[in-house]
Amino acid sequence: MSPTREHNKKRTKKAIIQAAIKLFGEKGYENTSIEQLAKAAGVGKGTVYSYFSTKRDIFYAFCEGELEYIHEQLAIKTDKNAPILEQMLTIFMAEFDYITRNPEFGRLFMQEMIFPNSSAFHDNEEHLNKYFEMIFPIIEHSQARGEIRQEIDSLHVCGHFFSLFLLLIHTYYTKMIPETEAEQTLKSLFSQVLEGLQPQSQTVNMKGIHHE
């Protein structure tokens, strides 16, 4: 395939995804038709089907883009030897930025991630597995360095961070805190949970230092 043709295919695919983000956010997923997507993207209906078999395939293309963006931000801002706080903050703030670029679609995206449609469970599970493949090595490396306790399962550690991220998303959509304070808020929340995940000896030492 020639470079020009490849570029055009990527541009068309991106246009379809952007149209879906706009229309899914405005009309809702169920109320958006392929015909409407094609019109908004400036392509024919057949062209949409040549890239995506279903609307859900378009949705998961957005999910793939999210993971690519997070990986990119990790590579730019941290390295594998950075403290877990720094790496987790980079991951979840990248996700926050990606989702909140299009708030209405972001709302739909989070709903699908937390309460997936049973008919699309396989696709959602595949996305989650890729997500875990990115986060679990960071947790395991942190445990090997003694930052957090080794006996805690990686999934449970991940759950601590994800639940706090959901709290941040809630505060964003309910306007409880300004968007400009999102990163500092998440850093504070993550720091608190990490203190609780530290090996007992470190926790005792920190308390002793604190009281001195």
C-alpha positions as CSV (number, residue, x, y, z in Angstrom):
1,M,0.0,0.0,0.0
2,S,1.4,3.4,-1.0
3,P,2.1,6.0,1.8
4,T,-0.6,8.3,0.4
5,R,-3.2,5.6,0.4
6,E,-2.3,4.6,3.9
7,H,-2.5,8.2,5.0
8,N,-5.9,8.6,3.5
9,K,-7.2,5.4,5.2
10,K,-6.0,6.6,8.6
11,R,-7.6,10.0,8.0
12,T,-10.9,8.4,7.0
13,K,-10.9,6.1,10.0
14,K,-10.1,9.0,12.3
15,A,-13.0,11.1,10.7
16,I,-15.4,8.2,11.4
17,I,-14.3,7.9,15.0
18,Q,-14.5,11.7,15.6
19,A,-18.0,11.7,14.1
20,A,-19.0,8.9,16.5
21,I,-17.6,10.7,19.5
22,K,-19.7,13.8,18.6
23,L,-22.9,12.0,17.7
24,F,-22.7,9.4,20.5
25,G,-22.2,12.2,22.9
26,E,-25.1,14.3,21.5
27,K,-27.7,11.7,20.6
28,G,-26.6,8.7,22.6
29,Y,-25.2,5.4,21.4
30,E,-28.5,3.7,20.6
31,N,-30.0,6.7,18.8
32,T,-27.1,7.2,16.4
33,S,-27.4,5.4,13.1
34,I,-24.6,4.3,10.7
35,E,-26.2,6.7,8.1
36,Q,-25.8,9.6,10.5
37,L,-22.2,8.6,11.3
38,A,-21.4,8.4,7.6
39,K,-22.9,11.8,6.9
40,A,-21.1,13.5,9.8
41,A,-17.8,11.9,8.7
42,G,-18.3,13.0,5.1
43,V,-18.2,9.4,3.7
44,G,-20.6,6.8,2.3
45,K,-22.3,4.3,4.5
46,G,-20.4,1.5,2.8
47,T,-17.1,3.2,3.7
48,V,-18.1,3.1,7.4
49,Y,-18.8,-0.6,7.1
50,S,-15.4,-1.2,5.3
51,Y,-13.7,0.0,8.5
52,F,-16.1,-1.0,11.2
53,S,-18.6,-3.9,11.2
54,T,-20.8,-2.4,14.0
55,K,-21.1,0.8,16.0
56,R,-19.6,-1.0,18.9
57,D,-16.4,-1.6,16.9
58,I,-16.2,2.2,16.5
59,F,-16.6,2.5,20.3
60,Y,-13.7,0.1,20.9
61,A,-11.5,1.9,18.4
62,F,-11.8,4.8,20.8
63,C,-10.8,2.5,23.7
64,E,-7.7,1.5,21.7
65,G,-6.9,5.1,21.1
66,E,-7.1,5.7,24.9
67,L,-4.6,3.0,25.6
68,E,-2.2,4.2,22.9
69,Y,-2.4,7.7,24.4
70,I,-1.7,6.4,27.9
71,H,1.3,4.4,26.7
72,E,2.6,7.5,24.9
73,Q,2.3,9.7,28.0
74,L,4.1,7.0,30.1
75,A,6.9,6.9,27.6
76,I,7.2,10.7,27.5
77,K,6.8,11.5,31.2
78,T,8.1,8.6,33.2
79,D,10.2,5.4,33.0
80,K,9.8,1.9,34.4
81,N,12.0,2.8,37.4
82,A,10.0,5.9,38.4
83,P,8.1,5.7,41.8
84,I,4.7,4.1,41.5
85,L,3.0,7.3,42.5
86,E,4.5,9.1,39.5
87,Q,3.6,6.3,37.1
88,M,0.1,5.9,38.3
89,L,-0.5,9.6,38.3
90,T,0.7,9.7,34.7
91,I,-1.6,6.8,33.7
92,F,-4.8,8.1,35.3
93,M,-4.3,11.8,34.4
94,A,-3.7,10.7,30.7
95,E,-7.0,8.8,30.9
96,F,-8.7,11.8,32.6
97,D,-7.4,14.1,29.8
98,Y,-8.5,11.7,27.0
99,I,-12.0,11.2,28.5
100,T,-12.7,14.9,29.3
101,R,-11.8,16.2,25.8
102,N,-15.3,15.2,24.9
103,P,-17.3,15.2,28.1
104,E,-20.6,13.8,26.8
105,F,-18.9,10.9,25.0
106,G,-16.6,10.5,28.0
107,R,-19.7,9.9,30.1
108,L,-20.9,7.2,27.8
109,F,-17.4,5.7,27.7
110,M,-17.2,5.5,31.5
111,Q,-20.7,4.0,31.7
112,E,-19.7,1.3,29.3
113,M,-16.4,0.5,31.1
114,I,-18.1,0.2,34.5
115,F,-21.4,-1.4,33.4
116,P,-20.6,-3.2,30.2
117,N,-23.3,-4.5,27.9
118,S,-23.4,-8.3,28.3
119,S,-23.5,-8.8,24.5
120,A,-20.1,-7.1,24.3
121,F,-18.5,-8.7,27.3
122,H,-15.7,-10.2,25.2
123,D,-14.6,-6.9,23.7
124,N,-14.7,-5.2,27.1
125,E,-12.7,-8.0,28.7
126,E,-10.1,-7.8,26.0
127,H,-9.8,-4.0,26.6
128,L,-9.5,-4.6,30.4
129,N,-6.8,-7.3,29.8
130,K,-4.7,-4.8,27.8
131,Y,-5.2,-2.3,30.5
132,F,-4.0,-4.7,33.2
133,E,-1.0,-5.7,31.0
134,M,0.1,-2.1,31.2
135,I,-0.6,-1.6,35.0
136,F,0.3,-4.9,36.6
137,P,4.1,-4.8,35.7
138,I,4.3,-1.3,37.4
139,I,2.6,-2.7,40.5
140,E,4.8,-5.8,40.6
141,H,8.0,-3.7,40.0
142,S,6.9,-1.5,42.9
143,Q,6.4,-4.5,45.1
144,A,9.9,-5.8,44.2
145,R,11.3,-2.4,45.2
146,G,9.5,-2.5,48.6
147,E,7.3,0.5,47.9
148,I,4.1,-1.5,48.6
149,R,3.4,-4.8,50.3
150,Q,4.1,-7.9,48.2
151,E,1.3,-10.1,49.5
152,I,-1.4,-7.8,48.0
153,D,-2.8,-9.0,44.7
154,S,-2.1,-6.7,41.8
155,L,-5.8,-6.6,40.9
156,H,-6.6,-5.4,44.4
157,V,-3.9,-2.7,44.2
158,C,-5.2,-1.6,40.8
159,G,-8.7,-1.4,42.3
160,H,-7.5,1.1,44.9
161,F,-6.2,3.5,42.2
162,F,-9.2,3.0,39.9
163,S,-11.8,3.6,42.6
164,L,-10.0,6.9,43.4
165,F,-9.9,7.8,39.7
166,L,-13.7,7.2,39.5
167,L,-14.0,9.6,42.4
168,L,-12.1,12.2,40.5
169,I,-14.3,11.7,37.4
170,H,-17.3,12.2,39.6
171,T,-16.0,15.4,41.0
172,Y,-15.3,16.6,37.4
173,Y,-18.8,15.9,36.1
174,T,-20.5,17.3,39.2
175,K,-18.2,20.4,39.2
176,M,-17.1,19.8,42.8
177,I,-13.6,20.8,41.9
178,P,-12.2,22.9,39.1
179,E,-10.5,21.0,36.3
180,T,-7.3,22.8,37.0
181,E,-7.2,21.1,40.4
182,A,-7.7,17.6,39.1
183,E,-4.1,16.5,39.0
184,Q,-3.3,17.8,42.5
185,T,-6.4,16.2,43.9
186,L,-5.6,12.8,42.4
187,K,-2.0,13.1,43.6
188,S,-3.2,13.7,47.1
189,L,-5.7,10.7,47.0
190,F,-3.0,8.4,45.5
191,S,-0.5,9.4,48.1
192,Q,-2.9,8.6,50.9
193,V,-3.7,5.1,49.6
194,L,0.0,4.4,49.0
195,E,0.7,5.1,52.6
196,G,-1.7,2.4,53.5
197,L,-0.2,-0.1,51.0
198,Q,3.4,0.3,52.3
199,P,5.2,-2.5,54.1
200,Q,4.5,-2.4,57.9
201,S,8.1,-1.4,58.8
202,Q,7.9,1.7,56.5
203,T,4.5,2.7,57.9
204,V,5.8,2.5,61.4
205,N,8.9,4.5,60.5
206,M,6.8,7.2,58.8
207,K,4.6,7.5,61.8
208,G,7.6,7.8,64.0
209,I,9.1,10.5,61.9
210,H,5.8,12.3,61.7
211,H,5.4,12.4,65.5
212,E,9.0,13.6,66.1
